[in-house]
Amino acid sequence: MADSAESEARKALNRLRHAAEKAQRELDSLEGALARAEGDEFPRATYDELRTRLSELMEFTEEEARRLQEKVLHAGGLEPGRVRRSGG
């Protein structure tokens, strides 16, 4: 995989992950405000379902990031499970 394509893919994954994180925060805010205002009429199940979908999107970005990293490492002749990041 070309370095520029790898870089663009990482950037796109990061943007998507950040957008999903922001959507989760905004959903929490919206739910908090509307649940107080609507009381028992608030469609909690709908919000729970959307929260599940956002979690699935977050999982997708994590899986794709792992897949991309494995491709890059494989292209460089390294085994993904044998590479450790330094804590510095």
MARNUMAR-296979 format. One line per field, with one value per residue (C-alpha): x, y, z; residue in three letters; residue number from 1; chain. Coordinates in nm, 2 decimals, decimal comma. Example, Ala and Ser with C-alpha at 12.3 -4.5 7.8 and 13.67 -1.06 7.14 Angstrom:
<rs>
u = 1,23 | 1,37
v = -0,45 | -0,11
w = 0,78 | 0,71
r = ala | ser
k = 1 | 2
c = A | A
</rs>
This chain:
<rs>
u = 0,00 | 0,14 | 0,24 | 0,00 | -0,29 | -0,21 | -0,19 | -0,52 | -0,69 | -0,57 | -0,68 | -1,03 | -1,06 | -0,97 | -1,22 | -1,49 | -1,41 | -1,41 | -1,74 | -1,90 | -1,76 | -1,91 | -2,24 | -2,25 | -2,19 | -2,46 | -2,70 | -2,64 | -2,71 | -3,03 | -3,15 | -3,09 | -3,28 | -3,57 | -3,61 | -3,66 | -3,91 | -4,11 | -4,10 | -4,28 | -4,35 | -3,97 | -3,89 | -3,61 | -3,59 | -3,53 | -3,24 | -3,10 | -3,11 | -2,93 | -2,67 | -2,61 | -2,56 | -2,31 | -2,12 | -2,12 | -1,97 | -1,70 | -1,62 | -1,60 | -1,35 | -1,14 | -1,15 | -1,06 | -0,77 | -0,64 | -0,69 | -0,50 | -0,22 | -0,19 | -0,17 | 0,10 | 0,30 | 0,26 | 0,37 | 0,68 | 0,76 | 0,66 | 0,42 | 0,14 | 0,14 | 0,52 | 0,53 | 0,51 | 0,48 | 0,72 | 0,56 | 0,77
v = 0,00 | 0,34 | 0,57 | 0,84 | 0,60 | 0,46 | 0,81 | 0,92 | 0,60 | 0,67 | 1,03 | 0,92 | 0,66 | 0,91 | 1,16 | 0,90 | 0,79 | 1,14 | 1,21 | 0,90 | 1,00 | 1,35 | 1,20 | 0,99 | 1,30 | 1,50 | 1,21 | 1,19 | 1,57 | 1,55 | 1,25 | 1,42 | 1,73 | 1,56 | 1,28 | 1,55 | 1,74 | 1,45 | 1,22 | 0,89 | 0,98 | 0,98 | 0,71 | 0,55 | 0,24 | 0,45 | 0,62 | 0,29 | 0,15 | 0,46 | 0,43 | 0,07 | 0,17 | 0,43 | 0,17 | -0,05 | 0,23 | 0,28 | -0,10 | -0,08 | 0,20 | 0,00 | -0,31 | -0,12 | 0,05 | -0,29 | -0,43 | -0,13 | -0,17 | -0,54 | -0,47 | -0,20 | -0,43 | -0,72 | -0,51 | -0,41 | -0,78 | -0,77 | -0,99 | -0,78 | -0,98 | -0,94 | -0,56 | -0,37 | 0,00 | 0,18 | 0,36 | 0,67
w = 0,00 | -0,09 | 0,19 | 0,08 | 0,05 | 0,40 | 0,54 | 0,38 | 0,51 | 0,86 | 0,85 | 0,72 | 0,99 | 1,26 | 1,12 | 1,12 | 1,47 | 1,60 | 1,42 | 1,58 | 1,93 | 1,88 | 1,77 | 2,09 | 2,30 | 2,12 | 2,15 | 2,52 | 2,55 | 2,33 | 2,53 | 2,86 | 2,75 | 2,59 | 2,85 | 3,11 | 2,89 | 2,77 | 3,07 | 3,01 | 2,65 | 2,56 | 2,30 | 2,51 | 2,29 | 1,98 | 2,15 | 2,28 | 1,92 | 1,79 | 2,06 | 1,96 | 1,60 | 1,70 | 1,90 | 1,60 | 1,40 | 1,66 | 1,65 | 1,27 | 1,28 | 1,53 | 1,31 | 1,00 | 1,18 | 1,29 | 0,94 | 0,79 | 1,04 | 0,96 | 0,58 | 0,64 | 0,86 | 0,62 | 0,33 | 0,54 | 0,61 | 0,98 | 1,17 | 1,33 | 1,66 | 1,71 | 1,69 | 2,02 | 2,07 | 2,30 | 2,59 | 2,55
r = met | ala | asp | ser | ala | glu | ser | glu | ala | arg | lys | ala | leu | asn | arg | leu | arg | his | ala | ala | glu | lys | ala | gln | arg | glu | leu | asp | ser | leu | glu | gly | ala | leu | ala | arg | ala | glu | gly | asp | glu | phe | pro | arg | ala | thr | tyr | asp | glu | leu | arg | thr | arg | leu | ser | glu | leu | met | glu | phe | thr | glu | glu | glu | ala | arg | arg | leu | gln | glu | lys | val | leu | his | ala | gly | gly | leu | glu | pro | gly | arg | val | arg | arg | ser | gly | gly
k = 1 | 2 | 3 | 4 | 5 | 6 | 7 | 8 | 9 | 10 | 11 | 12 | 13 | 14 | 15 | 16 | 17 | 18 | 19 | 20 | 21 | 22 | 23 | 24 | 25 | 26 | 27 | 28 | 29 | 30 | 31 | 32 | 33 | 34 | 35 | 36 | 37 | 38 | 39 | 40 | 41 | 42 | 43 | 44 | 45 | 46 | 47 | 48 | 49 | 50 | 51 | 52 | 53 | 54 | 55 | 56 | 57 | 58 | 59 | 60 | 61 | 62 | 63 | 64 | 65 | 66 | 67 | 68 | 69 | 70 | 71 | 72 | 73 | 74 | 75 | 76 | 77 | 78 | 79 | 80 | 81 | 82 | 83 | 84 | 85 | 86 | 87 | 88
c = A | A | A | A | A | A | A | A | A | A | A | A | A | A | A | A | A | A | A | A | A | A | A | A | A | A | A | A | A | A | A | A | A | A | A | A | A | A | A | A | A | A | A | A | A | A | A | A | A | A | A | A | A | A | A | A | A | A | A | A | A | A | A | A | A | A | A | A | A | A | A | A | A | A | A | A | A | A | A | A | A | A | A | A | A | A | A | A
</rs>
